[in-house]
């Protein structure tokens, strides 16, 4: 199917015309065809067909025209499709004579002189009269005039080409007719004079010039232009026919800026660009200053041989200091200029210009670099349609729309590794200087965080300050942070580069970005971010996605958000601009969220621990935990954030929150052997406890701080704090606290190899718990008594107390207690010589500990299972269990326990041989 516009508007299937309806229906078809492949808004269609005063039912009539045209077009494989806001004619551009004409004319301008004549003849043969003949109205008349100018330009270019070949005789008749039709057109007259001169008709040419000059003077009051006067002089002098030199053939466009001199690393990204060579386009996305343009230019210069038809480059200014992204039309016109399309031959309207651009590069092996794009909308008209071109796009935006609609490949750029960053800095500074101050170079690399722009700024400052040295620069970075990477020139300032991303954000997005500078820990979950910002979860998610698309934050597979260190520092600086009351309220919400959620998770891990009363309402949105696995998983993800939140609370003297966080993390710390973190947490809580007027809370704090000290072998400090806990409890006559203090002292005495003293404290705890009456706490105390009876060799009493504890635990469904008691029974039975019975208890303990996720005690149980197998002379089973225990000990940082077992296995600790 062929659509003709260069004459009467007509649609043909082969040689047979199709019915295109009334004049207005043909006007609809033409209005869509001039922007074929692009959406024409409905209002624009109405204006093109009816002008400024459409009839009342214009839209309904338009729908009728579109419906009829669809039926006709679909028969030939084309269509009119409704898109958001308008309609698009889906038809191959080569099937529309106007688009074929423009492509042929543009190729003639960009090719050789020999090629231009046949191309221009073919283009002009497409015309069958005035364009859009038969269409009325202001729009059709305007388009007809513009298209007539394009035709005249092509005719003049053909005449120039033929005259250059000395073929003026072929032109005389046609140019004479054109002069008669346009008697005041200087260029046509100049061509006519040249053609007459080439045929020897000089006198006739002089007469035509005099008539033309008189008409100009009489009608317009002006003299002929310089080019025409020069042609007249040549006629008078009898000089050989000549004219202004022909416009030089345009060279192949080579618009790439110079490649980065000091490029290092990026091997995976370069490989991905190589692999995506046959893709329509590749988008390189990342934060400002991360090196996107460097990567694109480095790759491009490595592969110039792949693009014999040239390279086009444009900086789209998507993130620039003046906040004025380049309009797509400006970029398209720049490309058309580079491809040899003159201003007079450039069609009106962005859609038509983009269509011409796509046609010109359809079969070319060309590289386009679209640098610093603002968003997907800016790029739509700049993408070629054919497979021959390769497009590299760089943007801080993730360009999701482009990836979805155009299947653009996506390469996300992260920071350079320390090794790569060190190589960049060494290349800029010179090897002798970098090696001579290696320690300072490493510190600068660490503080610049792999940002190429930051490294370049540091290097340039060192080069432009003669007295500067690398160590002094490192000290300045350490003290001034981002301010050390600032400069009056915004192109040499990292804060300025980051600010351009921030300025593109909405007010709400900018506020969220600033508040993320307050987040506790290295990353943040969506629920925590919602609490920090005070937004509903759905709204918070929307704002975070916008920041992700702007390359300011990065999500991981678990849905947590983090920032590069330099971006985080910038966010912290922007948070300082918020009102103090707002930042204080945001941190209060965040700490409350962490404290409340940690408490809820701890209640799942240890449901029989005493409940902690709070002075505040529990925040809305605290997640629920179906079981221990989910609770442990949450603690694993949030652990560093919880520790940081406790420090935030301590700095602001939110003493209750400090204490609650220490309490809620205690069970998790025990199960995952986070001994050092547990001690730090309780040391922080000790300071806050002094400000809380609650003796039970103070006693509890000293007790758990004592236990934390004992876990790390700091027994003197442990006994000190436990003694204080017991003294506070006795002074306040709090039997519950006394019982817990006695239990903790029993454990510490046992750790110090004092089983008799430990048994005394354990019996004291049991007596108190029996008076208090809580069955789980009685079971805890009874199991401890049973353990220490076993330690002193009284197996009957040990068994009696342990079996009593086991019954109580089962009645309360307390799995941790059951596991501990089976472990105690295993120990006492092995000491009593009942090794098979001991194994049964140990295996039950192991199963329960795996069920509850207690990897710390799982390791010790595996060790004792191995011991029991060894006592049974089953050394294969013993070694298997010991090796499993060693692996767990190592994972927990229990190096002493691992070393002891490795020695028993006959292996050196440093070798790490497990099998």
C-alpha positions in Angstrom: 0.0 0.0 0.0 1.3 3.5 -1.0 0.2 6.9 0.3 0.7 9.8 -2.0 0.8 13.4 -0.6 2.9 15.1 -3.3 0.0 16.0 -5.5 -3.6 14.9 -4.7 -3.9 12.9 -1.5 -4.4 9.3 -2.6 -4.0 5.8 -1.3 -3.0 3.0 -3.7 -2.9 -0.8 -3.4 -0.6 -1.6 -6.3 -2.0 0.3 -9.2 -5.5 0.4 -7.8 -6.6 3.5 -5.9 -8.4 3.0 -2.6 -11.4 5.0 -1.5 -10.3 7.7 1.0 -13.6 9.4 1.3 -14.4 13.1 1.4 -11.9 16.0 1.4 -12.0 16.3 5.2 -11.5 12.6 5.6 -8.5 12.8 3.3 -7.3 15.8 5.4 -7.4 13.5 8.5 -5.2 11.0 6.6 -2.8 13.7 5.5 -2.6 15.2 9.0 -1.6 11.8 10.4 0.8 11.0 7.5 2.9 14.1 7.9 3.7 12.8 11.4 3.6 9.1 10.6 4.8 6.9 13.4 4.2 9.6 16.0 1.1 10.4 18.1 -0.9 13.3 16.9 -3.1 14.7 19.7 -6.8 14.7 19.1 -7.0 18.5 19.5 -4.3 19.0 16.9 -6.2 16.7 14.5 -9.4 18.7 14.9 -7.5 22.0 14.4 -5.8 20.7 11.2 -9.1 19.5 9.7 -11.5 22.3 10.8 -9.3 25.2 11.9 -9.9 27.4 14.9 -13.8 27.1 14.8 -14.7 23.4 14.6 -18.4 22.4 14.4 -20.1 21.2 17.6 -19.8 17.5 16.6 -16.3 17.7 15.3 -14.9 15.0 17.5 -17.7 12.6 16.7 -17.2 13.2 13.0 -13.5 12.7 13.5 -14.1 9.3 15.0 -16.3 8.4 12.0 -13.5 9.4 9.6 -10.9 7.5 11.6 -13.1 4.3 11.6 -13.5 4.4 7.8 -9.8 5.0 7.2 -8.9 2.2 9.6 -10.9 -0.3 7.5 -9.2 0.7 4.3 -5.7 0.8 5.8 -5.9 -2.5 7.6 -6.5 -4.2 4.3 -3.0 -3.2 3.2 -1.2 -4.0 6.4 -1.3 -0.5 7.9 -3.4 1.0 10.7 -4.5 4.0 12.7 -4.0 3.2 16.4 -5.3 5.1 19.4 -2.7 6.1 21.9 -2.9 8.2 25.1 -4.0 11.6 24.0 -4.3 11.0 20.3 -3.8 8.8 17.2 -0.8 7.4 15.3 -0.6 6.3 11.7 1.3 3.0 11.7 2.6 2.8 8.2 6.1 2.1 6.8 7.7 5.5 6.0 9.0 4.3 2.7 5.4 3.8 1.7 4.7 7.5 1.9 6.0 9.6 -1.0 6.8 12.7 1.1 9.1 10.7 3.4 10.7 9.0 0.4 11.3 12.4 -1.2 13.0 13.8 2.0 15.3 10.8 2.4 16.4 10.9 -1.2 17.1 14.6 -1.1 19.1 14.3 2.2 21.1 11.4 0.8 21.9 13.5 -2.3 23.2 16.3 -0.1 25.4 13.9 1.9 26.7 11.9 -1.1 29.0 12.5 -4.0 28.2 14.9 -6.8 27.9 12.0 -9.2 25.3 10.3 -6.9 23.3 13.5 -6.3 21.9 13.9 -9.8 20.1 10.5 -10.0 19.0 10.8 -6.4 17.5 14.2 -6.8 15.8 13.2 -10.1 14.2 10.2 -8.4 13.1 12.5 -5.5 11.5 15.1 -7.8 9.8 12.4 -10.0 7.6 11.7 -6.9 5.9 15.0 -7.3 2.7 14.9 -9.4 1.6 18.5 -8.8 1.2 20.7 -5.8 1.3 18.8 -2.5 -2.0 18.1 -0.7 -4.0 19.1 -3.8 -7.7 19.1 -3.1 -7.4 19.9 0.6 -8.8 23.2 1.9 -8.1 25.1 5.1 -5.4 27.1 6.7 -3.4 24.1 7.8 -3.3 22.5 4.4 -2.4 25.8 2.7 0.5 26.4 5.2 1.9 22.8 4.7 1.5 23.2 0.9 3.7 26.3 0.9 6.3 24.7 3.1 6.4 21.5 0.9 6.6 23.7 -2.2 9.8 25.3 -0.7 11.3 21.9 -0.1 10.6 21.0 -3.8 12.1 24.2 -5.0 15.2 23.6 -2.9 15.6 20.1 -4.5 15.1 21.5 -8.0 17.8 24.1 -7.4 20.2 21.6 -6.0 19.6 19.4 -9.1 20.2 22.4 -11.4 23.4 23.2 -9.5 24.6 19.6 -9.9 23.8 19.5 -13.6 25.5 22.9 -14.2 28.6 21.6 -12.5 28.7 18.9 -15.1 28.3 21.4 -17.9 24.8 20.2 -18.8 23.1 23.6 -18.9 21.4 22.9 -22.2 19.2 20.3 -20.4 18.0 23.1 -18.0 17.2 26.1 -20.2 13.5 25.2 -20.9 12.7 24.2 -17.4 14.5 27.1 -15.7 12.8 29.5 -18.1 9.4 28.2 -17.0 10.4 28.5 -13.4 11.5 32.1 -13.9 8.2 32.9 -15.4 6.4 31.3 -12.5 8.6 33.1 -9.9 9.9 36.3 -11.6 11.5 37.7 -8.4 13.4 34.6 -7.3 17.1 35.5 -7.5 18.5 32.0 -7.2 16.3 30.7 -10.0 17.4 33.6 -12.1 21.1 33.0 -11.4 20.7 29.4 -12.4 18.9 30.4 -15.6 21.6 32.9 -16.5 24.3 30.1 -16.0 22.3 27.7 -18.2 22.0 30.3 -21.0 25.7 31.1 -20.7 26.6 27.4 -21.1 24.6 27.2 -24.3 26.3 30.4 -25.7 23.2 32.6 -25.4 25.0 35.4 -23.6 23.0 38.3 -25.1 19.7 36.7 -24.2 21.1 36.2 -20.7 22.1 39.9 -20.4 18.6 40.9 -21.5 17.0 38.7 -18.9 19.2 40.2 -16.2 18.3 43.8 -17.1 14.6 42.9 -17.1 15.0 41.2 -13.7 16.9 44.2 -12.2 14.3 46.7 -13.4 11.5 44.6 -11.9 13.3 44.4 -8.6 13.9 48.2 -8.5 10.4 49.1 -9.5 8.5 46.6 -7.4 10.7 46.2 -4.4 13.1 49.1 -4.5 16.2 47.0 -4.1 19.2 45.9 -6.2 20.0 42.3 -7.0 22.1 40.4 -4.5 25.9 40.0 -4.7 25.8 36.5 -6.3 23.5 37.6 -9.1 25.6 40.7 -9.7 28.7 38.6 -9.9 27.0 36.3 -12.5 26.1 39.5 -14.5 29.8 40.7 -14.4 30.9 37.4 -15.8 28.5 37.8 -18.7 29.7 41.3 -19.4 33.4 40.2 -19.3 32.8 37.2 -21.4 34.4 35.1 -18.7 33.7 31.3 -18.7 30.6 30.4 -16.9 31.3 30.1 -13.2 29.4 30.5 -10.0 30.0 30.4 -6.4 32.0 27.3 -5.6 29.9 24.3 -5.0 29.2 23.6 -1.4 31.8 21.1 -0.2 30.7 17.6 0.5 30.1 17.2 4.2 32.7 15.1 6.0 31.6 12.0 7.9 30.5 13.3 11.4 33.2 12.7 14.0 31.7 14.5 17.0 33.0 12.5 19.9 34.8 14.4 22.6 38.3 13.2 23.6 38.4 10.0 25.6 39.4 10.1 29.3 43.2 10.0 29.6 43.2 8.2 33.0 40.7 5.4 32.8 41.0 2.3 34.9 38.8 -0.8 35.7 35.2 -1.1 34.6 36.0 -4.5 32.9 32.6 -6.1 33.7 30.8 -3.0 32.4 33.0 -2.8 29.2 32.2 -6.5 28.6 28.5 -5.8 29.0 28.8 -3.0 26.4 30.6 -5.3 24.1 27.9 -8.0 24.5 25.2 -5.4 23.9 26.8 -4.1 20.6 23.9 -5.4 18.5 21.2 -3.9 20.8 19.1 -0.9 19.8 20.5 1.1 22.6 22.4 0.8 25.9 21.6 3.1 28.9 24.4 3.6 31.4 22.8 4.9 34.6 24.3 5.9 37.9 24.8 8.7 40.3 26.4 12.1 39.4 30.2 11.9 39.3 30.2 8.1 39.1 31.9 8.1 35.6 29.1 7.4 33.1 30.4 9.7 30.4 34.0 8.4 30.9 32.8 4.8 30.4 30.8 5.7 27.3 33.6 7.7 25.6 36.3 5.1 26.6 34.3 2.3 25.0 33.4 4.4 21.9 37.0 5.3 21.2 38.1 1.7 21.6 35.6 0.7 18.8 35.7 3.6 16.3 36.4 1.1 13.5 32.9 -0.4 14.0 31.3 2.9 12.9 32.6 3.9 9.4 29.6 6.2 8.9 30.7 8.4 11.9 29.8 9.3 15.4 27.2 11.8 16.7 27.4 13.2 20.2 25.2 15.5 22.2 25.2 16.7 25.8 21.5 16.8 26.6 22.1 18.8 29.8 19.7 16.7 31.8 21.5 17.6 35.0 23.3 20.9 34.6 23.7 24.0 36.7 21.3 26.1 34.7 18.5 23.5 35.2 17.6 23.7 31.5 17.6 20.2 29.8 18.0 20.5 26.0 14.8 20.3 24.1 14.7 17.2 21.9 14.0 19.3 18.8 17.4 21.1 19.3 19.2 17.8 19.4 17.4 16.5 16.3 18.2 19.6 14.3 21.8 19.4 15.4 22.0 15.8 14.1 20.3 16.8 10.8 22.9 19.6 10.4 25.7 17.1 10.9 24.1 14.8 8.3 24.0 17.6 5.7 20.3 18.7 5.8 20.1 22.4 5.1 17.8 24.7 7.0 15.5 25.1 4.0 15.2 21.4 3.6 14.5 20.7 7.2 10.8 20.0 7.7 8.6 21.8 10.2 7.8 20.1 13.5 9.7 17.7 15.8 7.9 14.6 14.6 8.7 15.2 11.0 12.3 16.1 11.8 12.7 13.0 13.9 11.3 10.9 11.1 13.7 12.4 8.6 16.6 11.7 11.0 15.6 8.1 11.4 15.3 7.7 7.6 18.8 9.2 7.1 20.5 6.8 9.5 18.4 3.8 8.6 21.2 1.9 6.8 24.2 3.6 8.4 26.8 2.1 10.8 26.7 5.0 13.1 27.3 5.6 16.8 25.2 8.0 18.8 26.1 9.1 22.3 23.2 10.8 24.1 25.0 12.1 27.2 23.5 13.3 30.4 19.8 12.6 29.5 17.1 13.9 31.8 14.5 11.2 31.4 12.9 8.9 28.9 10.7 11.5 27.3 13.8 13.5 26.2 15.1 10.6 24.3 12.1 9.2 22.4 12.7 11.2 19.2 16.5 10.7 19.2 16.5 6.9 18.8 17.1 5.6 15.3 14.7 3.1 14.0 17.1 0.8 12.2 19.5 -1.9 13.4 22.7 -0.4 11.9 23.2 2.3 14.6 24.5 1.8 18.1 23.2 4.2 20.8 24.9 4.8 24.1 22.9 6.8 26.6 24.1 8.1 30.0 21.8 9.4 32.7 21.3 9.7 36.4 17.8 8.6 35.8 17.2 4.8 35.5 15.2 5.5 32.3 12.7 2.8 33.1 10.2 3.9 30.5 12.9 3.6 27.8 13.9 0.1 29.0 10.2 -1.0 28.9 9.1 0.5 25.7 12.2 0.3 23.5 13.9 -2.8 25.2 17.0 -0.7 25.8 19.7 -2.6 27.6 20.5 -1.2 31.1 24.0 -1.0 32.7 24.0 0.3 36.2 27.3 1.9 37.2 28.5 1.6 40.7 31.6 3.0 42.4 35.1 1.9 41.4 36.8 -0.7 43.6 39.6 0.5 45.8 42.1 -1.1 43.4 40.6 0.7 40.4 40.3 4.0 42.2 43.9 3.7 43.3 45.0 3.1 39.7 43.1 6.3 38.5 44.7 8.4 41.3 48.2 7.0 40.6 47.8 7.7 36.9 46.8 11.3 37.7 49.5 11.9 40.3 52.3 9.9 38.8 53.7 6.7 40.1 56.6 8.1 42.1 54.3 10.5 44.0 51.6 7.9 44.6 54.1 5.3 45.8 56.0 7.7 48.0 52.8 8.6 49.8 51.0 5.3 49.6 49.3 5.5 52.9 47.8 8.9 52.2 46.7 7.7 48.7 44.9 4.7 50.3 43.1 7.0 52.7 42.0 9.4 49.9 40.8 6.4 47.9 38.8 5.2 50.8 37.2 8.7 51.5 36.5 9.3 47.8 34.5 6.0 47.8 35.3 5.1 44.2 33.8 8.2 42.7 35.8 9.2 39.6 34.8 12.8 39.8 35.9 13.0 43.4 39.3 11.4 42.5 39.7 13.9 39.6 38.9 16.8 41.9 41.5 15.7 44.4 44.1 15.2 41.7 43.4 18.6 40.1 43.7 20.3 43.5 47.0 18.6 44.1 48.2 19.8 40.7 47.0 23.4 41.0 48.4 23.9 44.5 52.2 23.8 44.2 52.7 23.5 48.0 50.1 20.8 48.5 51.0 17.2 49.4 49.0 14.0 49.4 49.0 13.7 53.2 47.7 17.2 53.6 44.9 16.5 51.1 43.9 13.4 53.0 43.8 15.4 56.2 41.6 18.0 54.6 39.2 15.4 53.3 39.1 13.8 56.7 38.3 17.1 58.4 36.1 18.9 55.9 34.3 15.9 54.2 32.4 17.0 51.1 33.5 20.6 51.5 37.0 19.6 50.5 35.6 18.5 47.2 33.8 21.8 46.5 35.0 24.5 44.1 33.7 27.8 42.6 33.5 26.0 39.2 30.5 23.8 39.4 32.0 21.3 36.9 34.8 20.7 39.3 32.7 20.4 42.4 31.2 17.2 43.7 28.6 18.9 46.0 27.5 20.9 42.9 27.2 17.8 40.8 25.1 16.1 43.4 23.0 19.2 43.9 21.9 19.0 40.2 20.3 15.6 40.9 18.6 17.1 44.0 17.3 20.0 42.1 15.4 17.7 39.7 13.5 16.2 42.7 10.0 17.3 43.8 9.7 19.0 47.2 8.5 15.7 48.7 11.3 13.6 47.2 13.9 16.2 48.3 12.6 16.0 51.9 12.7 12.2 51.9 16.3 12.3 50.5 17.3 14.7 53.3 15.7 12.6 56.0 17.5 9.5 54.7 20.7 11.3 55.8 19.4 10.7 59.4 19.0 6.9 59.0 20.6 4.8 61.6 22.8 2.1 60.1 24.1 1.3 56.6 20.7 0.8 55.0 17.0 1.0 55.7 13.9 -1.1 55.1 10.7 0.3 53.6 8.7 0.2 56.9 11.6 1.9 58.7 11.8 4.6 56.0 8.1 5.2 56.2 8.4 5.8 60.0 11.5 8.0 59.5 9.7 10.2 56.9 6.3 10.1 58.6 4.6 8.9 55.3 2.2 6.0 54.7 4.1 3.0 53.4 2.7 3.2 49.9 3.7 6.9 49.6 7.1 6.3 51.1 7.7 3.5 48.5 6.7 5.8 45.7 9.2 8.5 46.9 12.0 5.9 47.3 11.4 4.6 43.8 11.8 8.2 42.5 15.1 8.5 44.4 16.2 5.1 43.0 15.4 6.3 39.4 17.5 9.4 40.1 20.4 7.1 41.2 20.5 8.6 44.7 19.7 5.4 46.5 20.1 1.7 45.6 17.7 -1.1 46.6 18.9 -4.7 47.1 17.1 -7.9 46.5 15.6 -7.9 49.9 14.0 -4.5 49.4 16.4 -2.5 51.6 17.8 0.8 50.5 21.3 2.1 50.8 23.4 5.0 49.7 27.0 5.4 48.6 29.1 6.9 51.3 29.5 10.3 49.5 25.8 10.4 48.7 25.0 9.7 52.3 27.3 12.5 53.5 25.5 14.8 51.0 22.1 13.7 52.4 23.4 14.4 55.9 24.4 17.9 54.9 21.0 18.5 53.3 19.3 17.2 56.5 21.0 20.0 58.4 18.9 22.4 56.3 15.7 21.0 57.7 14.1 22.6 60.8 15.6 21.0 64.0 12.1 20.1 65.2 11.5 18.1 62.0 14.7 16.1 62.2 14.2 15.5 65.9 10.7 14.2 65.3 11.9 12.0 62.4 14.6 10.4 64.6 12.1 9.9 67.4 9.8 8.0 65.1 12.6 5.9 63.7 14.0 4.9 67.2 10.5 4.1 68.4 10.0 1.9 65.4 13.2 0.0 65.9 12.6 -0.4 69.7 9.0 -1.6 69.3 9.8 -4.0 66.5 12.8 -5.5 68.2 10.7 -6.0 71.3 8.0 -7.7 69.3 10.6 -10.0 67.6 12.2 -10.8 70.9 8.8 -11.8 72.4 8.6 -14.5 69.6 12.2 -15.7 70.3 11.7 -15.8 74.0 8.0 -15.6 74.9 8.5 -16.4 78.6 10.9 -13.5 79.3 9.4 -10.8 81.5 7.5 -8.2 79.6 8.9 -4.7 79.5 6.5 -1.9 80.1 6.9 1.1 77.9 6.2 4.7 78.5 5.0 5.3 74.9 2.4 4.0 72.5 3.8 1.3 70.2 4.0 2.8 66.7 1.6 1.7 64.0 3.0 -0.6 61.4 5.2 -2.8 63.5 5.5 -6.1 61.6 4.3 -9.4 62.9 6.4 -12.5 63.2 4.8 -15.8 62.6 7.6 -17.8 64.2 11.2 -17.8 65.4 12.7 -18.1 61.9 11.0 -14.9 60.8 12.0 -13.1 64.0 15.7 -14.2 63.7 15.7 -13.2 60.0 14.5 -9.7 60.9 17.2 -9.4 63.6 19.8 -10.5 61.1 18.8 -7.8 58.6 18.3 -5.0 61.1 21.1 -5.8 63.5 23.5 -3.0 62.5 20.6 -0.5 62.3 19.4 -1.5 65.8 22.9 -0.9 67.2 23.1 2.5 65.4 19.6 3.4 66.6 20.7 2.7 70.2 23.6 5.1 69.7 21.3 7.7 68.3 19.0 7.4 71.3 22.0 7.6 73.7 23.3 10.8 72.1 19.8 12.3 72.6 19.4 11.0 76.1 16.4 8.9 75.2 17.3 6.6 78.1 14.3 4.4 78.0 14.8 3.6 74.3 18.5 2.9 74.9 17.5 0.3 77.6 14.7 -1.2 75.6 16.9 -1.8 72.6 19.6 -3.5 74.7 17.0 -5.7 76.3 15.3 -6.7 73.0 18.6 -7.6 71.3 19.8 -9.7 74.2 18.3 -13.0 73.1 19.3 -12.6 69.5 22.9 -11.7 70.6 23.0 -14.9 72.7 21.7 -17.1 69.9 24.0 -15.7 67.3 27.1 -15.3 69.5 27.3 -11.5 69.0 29.2 -11.3 72.3 31.1 -8.0 71.7 28.0 -6.3 70.3 26.0 -7.5 73.4 28.6 -6.1 75.8 28.7 -2.7 74.0 24.9 -2.6 74.0 24.7 -3.2 77.8 27.5 -0.8 78.5 25.5 1.8 76.7 22.4 0.8 78.7 24.3 1.0 82.0 24.7 4.8 81.4 21.0 5.2 80.6 19.9 3.0 83.5 21.4 5.5 86.0 18.8 8.1 84.7 15.8 5.7 85.0 14.2 5.6 88.6 13.4 1.9 88.5 15.4 -0.4 90.8 14.3 -3.6 89.0 15.4 -2.1 85.7 18.8 -1.1 87.2 19.3 -4.5 88.7 18.4 -6.2 85.4 20.9 -3.9 83.6 23.7 -4.8 85.9 22.8 -8.5 85.7 22.8 -8.7 81.9 25.9 -6.5 81.7 27.5 -8.9 84.0 26.5 -11.9 81.9 27.8 -10.1 78.8 31.2 -9.5 80.5 31.3 -13.2 81.5 30.6 -14.3 77.9 33.9 -12.7 76.9 35.8 -14.1 79.9 35.8 -10.8 81.8 34.9 -12.6 85.0 36.0 -10.0 87.5 33.8 -7.3 85.8 31.0 -9.9 85.6 31.1 -10.6 89.3 31.2 -6.9 90.1 28.0 -6.1 88.1 26.2 -9.2 89.3 27.0 -8.3 92.9 25.5 -4.9 92.3 22.5 -6.5 90.7 22.0 -8.7 93.8 22.5 -5.8 96.2 20.0 -3.6 94.4 17.4 -6.4 94.3 17.9 -7.2 98.0 17.6 -3.5 99.0 14.3 -3.2 97.1 13.2 -6.6 98.4 12.5 -7.7 94.8 12.6 -11.5 94.9 12.4 -11.8 91.1 15.5 -9.7 90.6 17.2 -11.6 93.4 16.5 -14.9 91.8 17.8 -13.8 88.4 20.9 -12.4 90.0 21.6 -15.7 91.8 21.1 -17.6 88.5 23.6 -15.3 86.7 26.1 -15.6 89.5 25.8 -19.4 89.4 26.6 -19.3 85.7 29.6 -17.1 86.2 31.0 -19.2 89.1 30.6 -22.2 86.9 32.5 -20.5 84.1 35.3 -19.8 86.6 35.5 -23.5 87.5 33.8 -23.1 90.9 30.9 -25.6 90.7 30.2 -25.8 94.4 29.8 -22.0 94.7 27.7 -22.1 91.5 25.4 -24.7 93.0 24.9 -22.5 96.0 23.7 -19.6 93.9 21.6 -22.0 91.8 19.8 -23.4 94.9 19.2 -19.8 96.1 17.6 -18.9 92.8 15.4 -22.1 92.9 14.1 -21.3 96.4 13.1 -17.8 95.3 11.5 -19.0 92.1 9.4 -21.6 93.9 8.0 -18.9 96.1 7.3 -16.7 93.1 5.4 -19.6 91.4 6.1 -19.0 87.6 6.5 -22.5 86.2 8.9 -21.6 83.4 11.2 -19.7 85.8 11.0 -22.6 88.3 12.0 -24.9 85.5 15.0 -22.6 84.5 16.2 -22.7 88.1 15.7 -26.4 88.5 17.6 -27.2 85.3 20.5 -25.0 86.5 20.5 -26.8 89.9 20.5 -30.2 88.1 23.5 -29.1 85.9 25.6 -28.1 88.8 24.7 -31.2 90.8 26.0 -33.1 87.8 29.1 -31.0 87.9 29.8 -31.9 91.5 29.0 -35.6 90.8 25.6 -36.0 92.5 23.9 -37.6 89.5 20.7 -38.7 91.3 19.8 -35.2 92.5 20.9 -33.8 89.1 18.5 -36.2 87.3 15.7 -35.4 89.7 15.9 -31.7 89.2 16.4 -31.9 85.4 13.4 -34.2 84.9 11.3 -31.9 87.0 12.4 -29.0 84.8 11.7 -31.0 81.6 8.1 -31.6 82.7 7.5 -28.0 83.4 9.0 -26.9 80.1 6.9 -29.3 78.1 3.7 -28.1 79.9 4.6 -24.5 78.9 5.8 -25.5 75.3 9.1 -23.8 76.1 11.4 -25.2 73.4 14.6 -23.4 74.5 14.1 -24.8 78.0 13.5 -28.3 76.7 16.7 -28.1 74.7 18.7 -26.9 77.6 17.4 -29.6 79.9 18.0 -32.4 77.4 21.6 -31.0 77.1 21.9 -31.2 80.9 20.5 -34.7 81.0 22.9 -35.7 78.3 25.8 -34.4 80.3 24.9 -36.0 83.5 24.1 -39.4 81.9 27.5 -39.3 80.1 29.1 -38.6 83.5 27.2 -41.5 85.0 28.4 -43.8 82.3 25.1 -44.2 80.5 26.5 -43.2 77.1 23.7 -44.3 74.7 21.1 -42.5 76.9 23.3 -39.5 76.9 23.3 -39.5 73.1 19.5 -39.7 72.9 19.3 -36.6 75.1 21.9 -34.7 73.1 20.2 -35.5 69.8 16.9 -34.2 71.2 18.7 -31.1 72.4 20.3 -30.6 69.0 17.0 -31.0 67.1 15.3 -28.4 69.3 18.1 -25.9 69.0 18.1 -26.2 65.3 14.3 -25.6 65.4 14.8 -22.4 67.4 17.8 -21.2 65.5 20.1 -21.3 68.6 23.4 -21.8 66.7 25.5 -20.9 69.7 24.3 -23.7 71.9 24.0 -26.0 68.8 27.8 -25.8 68.6 28.4 -26.9 72.2 25.8 -29.7 71.9 27.6 -31.0 68.7 30.9 -30.9 70.6 29.4 -33.0 73.4 27.8 -35.4 71.0 31.3 -35.9 69.5 32.7 -36.4 73.0 30.1 -39.1 73.7 30.8 -40.9 70.4 34.5 -40.8 71.2 33.8 -42.4 74.6 32.0 -45.1 72.7 35.1 -45.6 70.5 33.1 -44.4 67.4 35.8 -41.9 66.3 34.3 -41.4 62.8 31.1 -40.1 64.2 33.0 -38.1 66.8 35.1 -36.4 64.2 32.1 -35.5 62.0 30.3 -33.8 64.9 33.5 -32.0 66.1 34.0 -30.7 62.6 30.5 -29.3 62.5 31.0 -27.7 65.9 34.3 -26.1 64.7 32.5 -24.6 61.7 29.8 -23.1 64.0 32.4 -21.9 66.5 34.4 -20.2 63.7 31.2 -18.5 62.3 30.5 -17.1 65.8 34.0 -15.9 66.4 34.6 -18.4 69.2 38.2 -19.0 68.2 39.3 -20.5 71.5 36.6 -23.2 71.4 37.4 -23.9 67.8 41.1 -24.2 68.5 40.6 -26.7 71.3 38.5 -28.9 69.1 41.0 -28.7 66.2 43.8 -29.7 68.5 41.7 -32.8 69.5 41.3 -33.5 65.8 45.0 -33.3 65.3 44.7 -30.2 63.0 46.4 -26.9 63.2 44.0 -23.9 63.8 45.4 -21.9 61.0 44.9 -24.6 58.3 41.1 -24.6 58.7 40.9 -28.3 57.5 37.4 -29.6 58.3 37.2 -32.8 56.3 
